[in-house]
Amino acid sequence: MILKQTVGARLDVTGVTVRFSGVHVLEDVSFSAEPGTVHALIGPNGAGKSTLFNVLSGIYRPMVGSVMIDDREIIGLKPFQVARAGLGRAFQNGSMFGSLTVEENLLLGRHRLTRAGVISSGLGLPSARAEQRDARVKVRETAEFLEIDHLLARTSGDLSYGDAKRVDVARALCTEPRLLLLDEPGAGMHTREKLAMRSTISRIARELGTTILLVEHDMGLVMGISDRITVLDFGTVLITSSPDEVRNDARVIEAYLGHSTARKGIPKPRMNGKQ
């Protein structure tokens, strides 16, 4: 079974500024992610990456700025409305119910796409039953695409850390997003699991056409799959460019090493996963 391709969304972030108690967390952040590409968002701890993800997801509302998914402004929308606009998100620490099976958790990802109401579902009307069958087919197709179909009957709380991360990506993918936010998908994984995750992310973009915005600290993973990279430092954008240009940019090197070490001529950080 093959998942249908989607038309990836274009993301335009313009002038986004967020302050908490007078402290600037994001300041005039602007960048664009092209449809069907992998766009990484990197930076030192505290750079504002998670805050920006929460803005995009509708959890935080910036003081000023605009976020457009294609031609639709999503600032001011609630999280479920942002999801309806085509945005899906996989969280750093997962977002599954541990007592449910993997299949049941993935079915929850289909919820925004269902049309049957409580009454028709409760009465088991033909339209509701057909929708449930279709949801199960889509869940299995997604699981097969991500090579986790052997886990569908497992209780989510019993999964290994690596498998749980892959299932959470599948749960987000079950919403059929045109823009997928991945929050540190490689965090805590060993080398083999990271390689598998790297392949998964590339396939989602290349084979399904989904636009991916990726936050990740593993520079080997980032440099290996990203089409473009935006670097944040203290809430501001240092550069948005290709992996090669970002790797050799003096401002990026300074942000990761600090002023004193940069002045001493210490070699720039190796952004190939062998730091």
N, C-alpha and C positions, 0 to 999 in steps of 0.2 A: 504494500500500500504506500502511496506517495502523497505527501502533504501538498496542497495546492500552493503555488507561489502567490505572494502578495506584492503590492506596490509599496515599496518602502516610503516612509514619510520623510519630508525635509524638515529639519529642526532649525529654527532661527532664534537664538537668544540675543537680546539687544538691551544693553544698559541696565542689567539686573543688579540692584543694590539691596542688600539685606543688613539690617542693624538689630542687635539685641542689646537693650539697655545702653544705647549710645555707642556700642562697639560695632565697628564695621566688620561684618563677616564676609560679605561680598560687596565689591565696589565696581560698578560700571562694567559688569561682565558681559562680553559679547563674543559670540562665535556661531558658526553654522555647521551642521552635519548634513552631508549630501545623502540622498536616498540610496539605500542598499549598500552603504559603506559601514565600516567599523571605525568609529571615532572614539579615541581614548581621551580620558580626562585624568591627568596625573598632577602630582604635586606633593610636597612634604605634608606630614601630619598637621592638621589645623589650617590647611590652605583654603578650605571652604567647599570641598568636593561633596561631602554628604549633605551640606546645606543646599547646594545647588540641586542635587538629586531630589531633595524634599520640595524645593520650589517647583521643579518640573512635574512632580507627582501630585501637586495640589495640596501638600501638607503645610507648607509655608507660603505666605504671600509677601512678595517683596515690596519695599517702600515705593520703588519706581522700577520701570523696565517692562519688557515685553518678551513673551515666549510664544512662538508660533509653531504649530504643527501644520505644515503646508500653509494654507491661508486662514487658519483658525487660531485666534488668540485663546490661550488656555489659562492665563492669569485670571484668577477670580472663580475658576471652576472648582468644584469639590472633587476629591480623589476619584469617586466613581464616575463622574462626568469626564475627567481626564482619561480614564480607562476607556470610556465609550468613544473618545476622540482618537483612540488607536495606540495609547501608550500602555506598555506592560513593564513590570519590574520584578526582578529577582533580587532578594535581599541578601546581605552579607551573611547573616546568621540563620537564613531560612525563614519560611513563613508557613510551615505546614502544621497540621494538627497531628500530634504524635500517636493518638489513639486510632486514627483512621488508616486505612490501607493507602498505598500509593495511588491506586486507581481512584479511590474516593477523593483524595486530595486533588488529583488532576481534574476530576469532574467539577470540583469547586471552581477551578479556573475557567470552566465553560459557562459559569453562571450568568455573566454579563451578556452572553449571546442567546440565552433562552428567552422564549416568548410566552410559554405556557404559564398560566397563573396558578395560584394555590388551589383553587377549586378544581380546575381541569386536571391538575396533577393528582390531587387527592382522589378524584373520581376515576382516575385512570382512563381518561378519554383518549380516543385514538390519536389525536394530534399530540397530546402530551407523551404518549408512549412512543410515538415515532420520533419525537424530539429527543427523548431519553436514549433511544437506540442510536440515533445519529451522534449524540454526545459521546457515547461509549466507543463508537467507531473512531471518532476524531481523537479521543484520548489514546486509543491503541495505536493509531497512526503516528501520533506525536511521540509516544513511548518507543515505537520501533525506529523512528527517525533518529532519536537520541540514544538508541541502543540500551534502553532500560526496561523493555517490555517484560523481561524476566523478573522484574521487581514489582509488578503491578499488584500481586496478591499479598505482598509483604506489608506488615504494619510499619508505618513511617517512622515511629519511634525506635524501631529496631535496626534502622539502616546505619551503615558506616557513615562517617562524616563526608567522605567523597561522594558516596551514592546520594546522600541527602542533598548535597549541593546540586547535583545533576537533576534530581527530581524537582528541585525548586525552580531551576531553569525551565524544565518541562512544564511546570505549573504555570509559569508566566507565559510560555509559548502557547499554551492551551487557550489563552484569551485572544489568540490571533492578532497580536499587536503588529502595527506597522513601524513602531518605534519601540525598541526593547532596551531598558536600562538594566545593566548588569553591575551589581555592587560587589567588587572584589571576588569574582567567581573562582579565582585560583587560591584564595587565602586558605592556609592550613592544609593544603594538599601536598602529597609527595610528587616527585618528578613525573612518574607515569600518569598519575591522575591529572596533572597540569597539562601534559601533552594531549590527553584525551579531551580536556576542556577546551584547549586551544583549537583542536580540530572541530569540536562542536560549534564553537562561536563562528568560526570561518564558514562552516556549512550553513548555518542559519542565515548569514548575510548573503553568501554566494548562491545557494540553492533555493532559498525561500524568498530572497529579495528584501529581507527585513533590515531596516536601519538599526544599528546597534551603537549605543553610547555606553562606554565601558569605563568604570573606575577600577584601577588595579595598581598595586605596588610592585608586582613582579615585572621588571622592565624587560626580561626576556620574552614573556608572554605578550606584553604591550607592543614591543618593537616587531614581533613576529607576525602579528595579525592586523595591525592598525593601518588604515589608509591615511588618516590624519590624526594629529594629537594636539590637544589644548593643554597648556601647562598653567596651573594656578599657583600663586604664591601670596600668602597673606591676603587672600580674597580678590586678587587682581590677576588678569590674564597677562602672562609673560610673553607667550607666543602661541600661535596656532599655525602648524605647518606639517610637513612630511616627517616621518620618523628620522630620516637621515639629518635633516636640518635641525630638528629638536635635539638629537643626540649631540650635535656639535655646537649648540648655541651657548655662548658664554653666560648668559643670564640663567639658563637652566642649570648649568654646572655650578654656578654660585649659589643658587637656591638650594641645591642638594648638599653642597659641601660647606657653605657658610663663607662669610667674608674672609676670616682669618686664614682658613686653610687654602682658599683660592689664592690669596696673596703670597703664600709660601710656596706656590708652584706645585702643590700636590696634584698628581694626575687626576684627570676628570673621572667621574664614576663610570664603571663599565656597565652599560645598559644592555647587556646580553644575557642576563640571568645568572652570571657567574661572579657576583659581587662578593 
